[in-house]
């Protein structure tokens, strides 16, 4: 991760995660792209698309973890984000095995973050 990536907003992180999720099956459908664009600012979408295109899977996951932690997501915000990811997966009526596996992985990842949040309370 380079120095320019140290100050994402919650909207930028959400956009990045949605783009990452839309590409779970190696290509985002038109329905998924349309949904993402309906939820976020066009400039943010373009910026995060460029960021996503530079990253491999490991880098993407590391960024997501870092920024969820840095931005102090509450458990409610994590749940809302996960709900948006599920909405995205279902938008093209093709919830394939790759999307299902990513969904389960993100659910585990978000669950670990939520557990850490609860320890800190």
N, C-alpha and C positions, 0 to 999 in steps of 0.2 A: 504494500500500500504506500502510495507516495504522500508527501506532505499536503498536497492540495485536497486530500480527502478527509481531513481531520475535523471538519465542521459541518456535517450534514444536518439538515433540519429533519423533523419528523416526517414532513411531506416527502422529502427526498428519499428517506429510508423506506417509507411505505411504497413509493414508486419503484425503487430498486427491487424490493422484495416481490412486488407484483410482477415486474418484468421477469425476474428470476423464475417465479412460479409459472408464468405463462410459457416459459421455455423449457419446462420440465420434460416435455415430450419432444424436445429438440427443435420445435418451431412453434411460435405463437400464432394462434388462429386469428382471423380477422375479428371475430367476436371478442376474443380476449383483448386484443389491441384496442378495440372500440371501448370496451368496459374500462380499461386502464385510463384511457384518455378522458373518459367521462368523470373520473374520480380525482384527477390531478391536473395541475396547471400544465399547459402545453410546453412551456419552456423547461419546466422541471422534468417532464417526460423525456424530452429530447436530451437534456443533460445526462439523465440517469441511463438512458439507452446507450449513450456513448461510453459511460462508465462501465456498464454491464458488458459491452462488447470487448472491452480490454481485459476482462477478468476471466480466469479459469474458475472451475467449481470451488476449489479450495479457497481461493481469494474471495469469492463471493460470500461464502459462508463465514469466513473470518470477519469480513466487513459487516455483515448483518449482526453477528454476535457483538462486535465492538460497539456499533452504534446503538443497538437496543440497550446495551448497558450504559453507554455514555449519555444517552438521551433520557435515561431514567424512566423507561416505560413502566407504567403501573400494570398490575395483573389485568385490570379492566381493558387497558389499551392493547395489551397482548391478545386478549380474547377477541377484541374487535378486529384487530389485524388478521387473526387467524380466520375469522368469519369472512372477511373480505377475500382472503386467499381461496377459501372454499367456494365462495360465490364465483370467483374467477374460473376455478376448475370446472364448474358446472355450466358456465355461460355458453359453451359451444356444444353442449350435449354429448361430449366425448370425454368422459372421465376415465382415461386409460390407466394402465398399470403403472406407468412412469409417474403420472400425476398422483396416483394413490400413494405410491412409495414416498414421493417428496412430501405429500401431505402428512404422512405418518412421521417422517423424519422431522419436519418442522414442528409438529405437535409435541414430539419428545423434547426437542430443543427449547421450544417455548415453555414447556413444562418445567425444565430445569431452571430457566430464568425466573419463572413464577415462584418456584420453591426457594430460590435465593432471595427473592423479594420478601417472601414470608418470614425467612430467618432474620431479615434486617428490621422487620417491624416490631 
